[in-house]
Amino acid sequence: MAKEFQVTYDCADPGAQAAFWAQALGYRVQGPPAGFPDWTAALTARGVPPEHHNDQAAITDPDGKGPRLFFQKVPEGKTAAKNRLHLDVRAAPGLIGDERMAVLETEATRLEGLGANRLYRLDADDQDEGIIVMTDPEGNEFCLD
């Protein structure tokens, strides 16, 4: 039987990362527990000091198909090394050639407006379709595929 899993990101600003990835993926920022109007009220009721209210955040797939993404604050910044794990954002599934790259370019532009940065574009070759490699607002690499 397949196991349920979540993807966890270490980051400096969990709330901002959650907001970016929710918009990038069409996910929703996970709401507070039942009975609380917002996370500030929930965390305050749990005795969490205000300076720790942004220590974690999560986003979920509104259709319940994709994994939960969890963002946790860590003291150290991202290292200059390449990510060992990254997301491939499937922005143009089934498309090929110029049509594929046009869709990827449009999505790259939208994500740049949300704070992402474009690193480079790889056009199609004999083995692979084209992709655009980007970073999220904290410098974590991902591919538009």
FINUTOR-129900 format. One line per field, with one value per residue: x, y, z of N, C-alpha, C in turn; residue number from 0; residue in three letters. Coordinates in Angstrom, 2 decimals, padded with zeros to 5 digits. Atoms other than C-alpha are relative to their C-alpha. Layout:
<rs>
n_xx c(X, ...)
n_yy c(Y, ...)
n_zz c(Z, ...)
ca_xx c(X, ...)
ca_yy c(Y, ...)
ca_zz c(Z, ...)
c_xx c(X, ...)
c_yy c(Y, ...)
c_zz c(Z, ...)
resi c(NUM, ...)
resn c(Ala, ...)
</rs>
This chain:
<rs>
n_xx c(000.85, -000.76, -000.03, 000.24, -001.20, -000.03, -001.30, -000.34, -001.01, -000.63, -000.01, -000.12, 001.29, 001.00, 001.24, -000.21, -000.22, 001.30, 000.81, -000.53, 000.26, 001.45, 000.36, -000.70, 000.53, 001.46, 000.31, 000.54, -000.67, 000.80, 000.68, -000.20, 000.88, 001.41, 000.29, -000.85, 000.19, -001.26, -001.12, -000.44, 000.84, -000.30, -001.34, 000.06, 000.71, -000.91, -001.11, -001.18, -000.32, 000.17, -001.20, -000.08, 001.22, -000.35, -001.01, 000.41, 001.21, 000.22, 000.98, 000.61, 000.68, 001.44, 000.64, -000.43, -000.81, -001.42, -000.48, -000.06, -001.32, -000.18, -001.12, -000.44, -001.07, -001.28, -000.89, -001.00, 000.50, -000.26, -001.39, -000.17, 000.05, 001.23, 000.97, -000.01, 001.39, 000.71, 001.30, 000.25, 001.35, 000.50, 000.77, 000.36, 000.03, 000.54, -000.30, -001.34, -000.47, 000.23, 001.17, -000.46, -000.88, 000.81, 000.71, -001.00, -000.41, 001.10, 000.00, -001.22, 000.27, 000.93, -000.71, -000.91, 000.83, 000.23, -001.27, -000.95, -001.04, -000.34, -001.42, -000.31, 000.95, -000.57, 000.90, 000.11, -001.06, 000.41, 000.43, 000.89, 000.73, -000.57, 000.38, -000.57, -000.46, 000.25, -000.11, 001.07, -000.52, -001.14, -001.11, 000.13, 000.21, 001.08, 000.09, 001.28, -000.09)
n_yy c(-001.18, -001.25, -000.79, -001.43, -000.75, -001.44, -000.53, -001.02, -000.98, -000.85, -001.34, -001.14, -000.65, 000.99, -000.58, -000.49, 001.16, 000.66, -000.84, 000.14, 001.33, 000.18, -000.64, 000.67, 001.34, 000.07, 000.57, -000.93, -000.04, 000.76, -000.86, 000.29, 001.04, -000.36, -000.82, -001.18, -000.78, -000.09, 000.65, -000.81, 000.37, 001.38, 000.08, -000.71, 000.88, 001.10, -000.56, -000.24, -001.43, -000.62, 000.08, 001.35, 000.27, 000.32, 001.06, 001.05, -000.19, 001.14, -000.15, 001.26, 000.08, -000.08, 001.21, 001.13, 000.95, -000.23, 000.04, -001.21, -000.61, -000.57, -000.93, -000.19, -000.97, 000.48, -001.16, -000.14, -000.29, 000.98, 000.04, -000.24, 001.28, 000.34, 000.80, 001.45, 000.32, -001.18, 000.26, -000.24, -000.53, 000.47, -001.11, 000.26, 001.44, 000.42, -000.94, 000.13, -001.02, -001.42, -000.17, 000.30, -001.04, -001.21, 000.17, -000.11, -001.42, -000.74, 000.37, -000.57, -001.42, -000.11, 000.33, -001.12, -001.02, 000.41, -000.03, 001.01, -000.46, 000.92, 000.30, 000.26, 000.75, 001.07, 000.35, 001.42, 000.65, 001.33, 000.83, -000.66, -001.21, -001.17, -000.40, -001.24, 000.18, -001.22, 000.10, -000.66, -001.23, 000.24, 000.56, 001.43, 000.26, 000.85, 000.00, -000.02, 001.17)
n_zz c(000.00, 000.08, -001.22, 000.10, -000.38, 000.25, 000.37, -001.00, 000.37, -000.99, 000.60, -000.90, -000.16, 000.37, 000.50, 001.38, 000.87, 000.16, 000.89, 001.36, 000.56, 000.16, 001.27, 001.10, 000.25, -000.09, -001.30, -001.00, -001.29, -000.95, -000.96, -001.43, -000.53, -000.20, -001.17, -000.03, 001.22, 000.74, -000.68, -001.14, -001.14, -000.37, -000.60, -001.27, -000.94, -000.34, -000.77, 000.85, 000.00, 001.31, 000.84, 000.59, 000.77, 001.39, 000.01, 000.91, 000.80, 000.90, 001.07, 000.40, 001.29, -000.25, 000.52, -000.81, 000.79, -000.17, -001.39, -000.81, -000.09, -001.33, -000.03, -001.38, -000.16, -000.50, -000.18, 001.05, 001.33, 001.05, 000.44, 001.44, 000.72, 000.71, -000.75, 000.20, 000.31, 000.47, 000.60, 001.41, 000.10, 001.29, 000.57, 001.40, 000.26, 001.30, 001.07, 000.57, 000.94, -000.25, -000.86, -001.35, -000.51, -000.19, -001.28, -001.06, -000.10, -000.64, -001.41, -000.61, -000.19, -001.13, -001.24, -000.27, -000.63, -001.38, -000.72, 000.48, 000.92, 001.08, 000.12, 001.40, 000.81, 000.80, 001.08, 000.29, 000.77, 000.44, -001.12, -000.97, 000.36, -000.65, -001.36, -000.51, -001.37, -000.76, -001.45, -000.75, -000.61, -000.88, 000.76, 000.23, 001.42, 000.48, 001.46, 000.70, 000.85)
ca_xx c(000.00, 001.29, 002.29, 001.01, 003.80, 004.48, 007.34, 009.12, 011.08, 013.58, 013.35, 013.71, 010.11, 007.56, 004.55, 005.99, 007.16, 003.72, 002.02, 004.36, 004.00, 000.22, -000.10, 002.49, 000.80, -002.87, -002.79, -004.32, -002.57, -003.74, -006.28, -006.26, -007.80, -011.58, -012.90, -010.25, -010.73, -007.02, -003.61, -002.75, -005.69, -004.88, -001.19, -001.88, -004.37, -001.66, 000.76, 003.09, 004.91, 004.23, 007.86, 007.31, 003.99, 005.80, 007.93, 005.89, 003.22, 001.67, -000.22, -002.55, -003.99, -007.65, -008.47, -006.70, -004.50, -001.09, 001.11, 001.01, 003.94, 005.25, 007.57, 009.64, 011.86, 015.52, 018.34, 020.74, 020.29, 020.31, 023.79, 025.19, 025.10, 022.56, 019.36, 019.40, 015.61, 013.46, 009.93, 009.07, 006.03, 004.06, 002.93, 002.71, 001.91, 001.38, 002.51, 005.52, 007.60, 006.80, 003.39, 005.03, 007.69, 005.13, 003.10, 006.26, 007.32, 003.89, 004.03, 007.62, 006.54, 003.62, 005.90, 008.47, 005.65, 005.21, 008.91, 010.53, 013.72, 014.53, 017.88, 017.90, 015.88, 016.69, 015.11, 014.03, 016.67, 016.65, 015.96, 014.01, 011.33, 012.23, 012.12, 012.73, 014.77, 013.81, 014.22, 011.55, 011.87, 014.42, 016.60, 015.34, 015.55, 012.56, 011.77, 008.85, 008.21)
ca_yy c(000.00, 003.47, 005.69, 009.21, 011.80, 015.52, 017.55, 019.68, 022.84, 024.41, 028.17, 031.62, 032.83, 029.99, 032.25, 033.88, 030.55, 029.01, 031.97, 031.72, 027.96, 028.04, 030.48, 028.66, 025.27, 026.21, 024.97, 026.59, 027.77, 025.41, 027.10, 027.22, 024.49, 024.45, 027.07, 029.69, 032.59, 032.64, 031.25, 034.18, 033.32, 029.59, 030.05, 032.60, 030.19, 027.49, 029.85, 030.34, 033.69, 036.16, 036.01, 032.31, 032.66, 032.37, 029.35, 027.05, 027.01, 024.44, 024.27, 021.58, 020.51, 021.61, 018.45, 016.22, 014.60, 016.17, 016.00, 018.55, 020.99, 022.02, 025.00, 025.21, 028.03, 027.17, 029.47, 028.74, 030.04, 028.05, 026.93, 027.66, 023.97, 022.65, 021.26, 017.50, 017.46, 019.82, 020.11, 019.74, 021.97, 020.33, 023.48, 021.98, 018.26, 016.65, 019.70, 019.66, 022.05, 025.73, 025.34, 023.76, 026.43, 029.24, 027.83, 027.46, 031.04, 032.37, 030.43, 031.56, 035.18, 034.67, 033.08, 035.87, 038.25, 036.25, 036.51, 033.58, 034.01, 032.44, 030.67, 029.26, 027.66, 024.31, 023.81, 020.40, 018.00, 014.39, 013.02, 015.62, 018.22, 021.76, 023.07, 026.33, 026.18, 028.73, 029.49, 030.32, 033.55, 031.91, 030.49, 026.88, 025.51, 024.05, 023.22, 024.23, 021.05)
ca_zz c(000.00, -000.89, 002.01, 002.51, 002.69, 002.83, 001.41, 004.04, 003.27, 005.64, 005.16, 006.68, 006.22, 006.30, 005.79, 002.67, 001.25, 001.86, 000.15, -002.88, -003.34, -002.78, -005.68, -007.80, -007.42, -007.04, -003.42, -000.34, 002.79, 005.51, 007.74, 011.55, 013.72, 014.09, 016.46, 015.65, 013.22, 012.24, 013.10, 015.38, 017.62, 017.55, 018.34, 021.05, 022.67, 022.59, 024.38, 021.40, 021.76, 018.91, 017.73, 016.91, 015.06, 011.71, 012.62, 010.40, 007.72, 005.41, 002.15, 000.84, -002.49, -002.54, -004.54, -002.02, -004.69, -004.12, -001.03, 001.76, 001.70, 005.11, 005.67, 008.85, 010.00, 010.46, 011.63, 008.78, 005.25, 002.03, 001.04, -002.39, -003.28, -005.73, -004.21, -003.68, -004.09, -006.11, -007.44, -011.11, -011.64, -014.46, -016.27, -019.78, -019.54, -022.93, -024.89, -027.20, -029.27, -029.56, -027.90, -024.83, -024.53, -024.95, -022.03, -019.92, -020.72, -019.70, -016.43, -015.76, -016.19, -013.77, -011.17, -011.56, -010.64, -007.42, -006.53, -008.38, -010.40, -013.74, -013.90, -017.43, -020.20, -021.77, -025.17, -026.42, -027.74, -028.99, -025.49, -023.50, -023.95, -022.92, -019.36, -017.52, -014.32, -011.67, -007.97, -005.42, -003.38, -001.02, -003.79, -003.87, -007.41, -009.24, -012.84, -015.00, -016.89)
c_xx c(000.90, -000.12, -000.34, 001.27, -000.23, 001.41, 000.28, 001.14, 000.55, 000.10, 000.13, -001.36, -001.11, -001.29, 000.12, 000.20, -001.33, -000.87, 000.47, -000.40, -001.48, -000.45, 000.65, -000.67, -001.52, -000.46, -000.65, 000.87, -000.92, -000.58, 000.25, -000.93, -001.43, -000.17, 000.84, -000.17, 001.26, 001.11, 000.50, -000.80, 000.32, 001.34, 000.05, -000.68, 000.89, 001.22, 001.27, 000.28, -000.11, 001.22, 000.18, -001.24, 000.31, 001.07, -000.37, -001.28, -000.13, -001.01, -000.49, -000.66, -001.50, -000.77, 000.40, 000.86, 001.49, 000.42, -000.10, 001.43, 000.08, 001.27, 000.36, 001.19, 001.23, 000.95, 001.00, -000.66, 000.29, 001.48, 000.06, -000.07, -001.34, -000.92, 000.20, -001.39, -000.64, -001.35, 000.07, -001.46, -000.50, -000.93, -000.48, -000.06, -000.65, 000.30, 001.43, 000.34, -000.28, -001.19, 000.39, 000.81, -000.75, -000.75, 000.98, 000.46, -001.07, -000.03, 001.22, -000.21, -000.95, 000.73, 001.04, -000.75, -000.31, 001.28, 001.01, 001.04, 000.29, 001.51, 000.39, -001.10, 000.78, -001.02, 000.03, 001.22, -000.50, -000.56, -001.08, -000.74, 000.61, -000.53, 000.55, 000.35, -000.10, 000.36, -001.20, 000.59, 001.19, 001.15, -000.04, -000.36, -001.24, -000.05, -001.45, 000.13, -001.25)
c_yy c(001.24, 000.77, 001.46, 000.71, 001.48, 000.37, 001.15, 000.87, 000.66, 001.38, 001.07, 000.61, -000.96, 000.58, 000.48, -001.15, -000.73, 000.80, -000.14, -001.34, -000.29, 000.60, -000.71, -001.31, -000.09, -000.70, 001.07, -000.04, -000.68, 000.94, -000.43, -001.14, 000.52, 000.80, 001.26, 000.78, 000.10, -000.66, 000.81, -000.37, -001.41, -000.11, 000.71, -000.86, -001.17, 000.49, 000.23, 001.50, 000.58, -000.11, -001.39, -000.35, -000.35, -001.09, -001.16, 000.38, -001.21, 000.38, -001.38, 000.14, 000.05, -001.22, -001.25, -001.01, 000.13, -000.03, 001.36, 000.51, 000.74, 000.85, 000.27, 000.94, -000.66, 001.19, 000.20, 000.27, -001.13, 000.07, 000.21, -001.27, -000.20, -000.80, -001.48, -000.50, 001.28, -000.41, 000.24, 000.44, -000.29, 001.04, -000.27, -001.50, -000.30, 000.92, -000.20, 001.22, 001.42, 000.24, -000.23, 001.15, 001.32, -000.07, 000.13, 001.45, 000.83, -000.29, 000.57, 001.49, 000.21, -000.24, 001.07, 001.14, -000.30, -000.02, -001.05, 000.67, -001.08, -000.21, -000.22, -000.84, -001.06, -000.37, -001.50, -000.49, -001.39, -000.87, 000.63, 001.16, 001.17, 000.23, 001.39, -000.23, 001.35, -000.22, 000.69, 001.23, -000.19, -000.72, -001.50, -000.26, -000.87, 000.12, 000.19, -001.04, -000.11)
c_zz c(000.00, 001.31, -000.31, 000.42, -000.20, -000.39, 000.96, -000.51, 001.25, -000.63, 001.07, 000.33, -000.44, -000.58, -001.44, -000.97, -000.26, -000.97, -001.46, -000.60, -000.14, -001.33, -001.18, -000.38, -000.01, 001.28, 000.87, 001.24, 000.99, 001.05, 001.44, 000.46, 000.18, 001.28, 000.10, -001.31, -000.86, 000.81, 001.20, 001.24, 000.49, 000.73, 001.34, 001.06, 000.44, 000.80, -000.80, 000.00, -001.42, -000.92, -000.63, -000.83, -001.46, -000.07, -000.92, -000.72, -000.90, -001.07, -000.41, -001.36, 000.26, -000.52, 000.77, -000.73, 000.27, 001.45, 000.68, -000.05, 001.32, -000.01, 001.45, 000.04, 000.57, 000.09, -001.13, -001.35, -000.96, -000.37, -001.50, -000.82, -000.68, 000.92, -000.28, -000.37, -000.50, -000.57, -001.50, -000.08, -001.41, -000.62, -001.42, -000.31, -001.36, -001.16, -000.47, -000.84, 000.45, 000.93, 001.47, 000.57, 000.22, 001.32, 001.17, 000.19, 000.70, 001.49, 000.72, 000.30, 001.18, 001.32, 000.35, 000.68, 001.46, 000.82, -000.41, -000.89, -001.03, -000.01, -001.45, -000.65, -000.76, -001.07, -000.26, -000.79, -000.39, 001.13, 000.86, -000.63, 000.77, 001.40, 000.27, 001.46, 000.71, 001.46, 000.63, 000.70, 000.96, -000.69, -000.20, -001.47, -000.23, -001.52, -000.43, -001.08, -000.85)
resi c(0, 1, 2, 3, 4, 5, 6, 7, 8, 9, 10, 11, 12, 13, 14, 15, 16, 17, 18, 19, 20, 21, 22, 23, 24, 25, 26, 27, 28, 29, 30, 31, 32, 33, 34, 35, 36, 37, 38, 39, 40, 41, 42, 43, 44, 45, 46, 47, 48, 49, 50, 51, 52, 53, 54, 55, 56, 57, 58, 59, 60, 61, 62, 63, 64, 65, 66, 67, 68, 69, 70, 71, 72, 73, 74, 75, 76, 77, 78, 79, 80, 81, 82, 83, 84, 85, 86, 87, 88, 89, 90, 91, 92, 93, 94, 95, 96, 97, 98, 99, 100, 101, 102, 103, 104, 105, 106, 107, 108, 109, 110, 111, 112, 113, 114, 115, 116, 117, 118, 119, 120, 121, 122, 123, 124, 125, 126, 127, 128, 129, 130, 131, 132, 133, 134, 135, 136, 137, 138, 139, 140, 141, 142, 143, 144)
resn c(Met, Ala, Lys, Glu, Phe, Gln, Val, Thr, Tyr, Asp, Cys, Ala, Asp, Pro, Gly, Ala, Gln, Ala, Ala, Phe, Trp, Ala, Gln, Ala, Leu, Gly, Tyr, Arg, Val, Gln, Gly, Pro, Pro, Ala, Gly, Phe, Pro, Asp, Trp, Thr, Ala, Ala, Leu, Thr, Ala, Arg, Gly, Val, Pro, Pro, Glu, His, His, Asn, Asp, Gln, Ala, Ala, Ile, Thr, Asp, Pro, Asp, Gly, Lys, Gly, Pro, Arg, Leu, Phe, Phe, Gln, Lys, Val, Pro, Glu, Gly, Lys, Thr, Ala, Ala, Lys, Asn, Arg, Leu, His, Leu, Asp, Val, Arg, Ala, Ala, Pro, Gly, Leu, Ile, Gly, Asp, Glu, Arg, Met, Ala, Val, Leu, Glu, Thr, Glu, Ala, Thr, Arg, Leu, Glu, Gly, Leu, Gly, Ala, Asn, Arg, Leu, Tyr, Arg, Leu, Asp, Ala, Asp, Asp, Gln, Asp, Glu, Gly, Ile, Ile, Val, Met, Thr, Asp, Pro, Glu, Gly, Asn, Glu, Phe, Cys, Leu, Asp)
</rs>
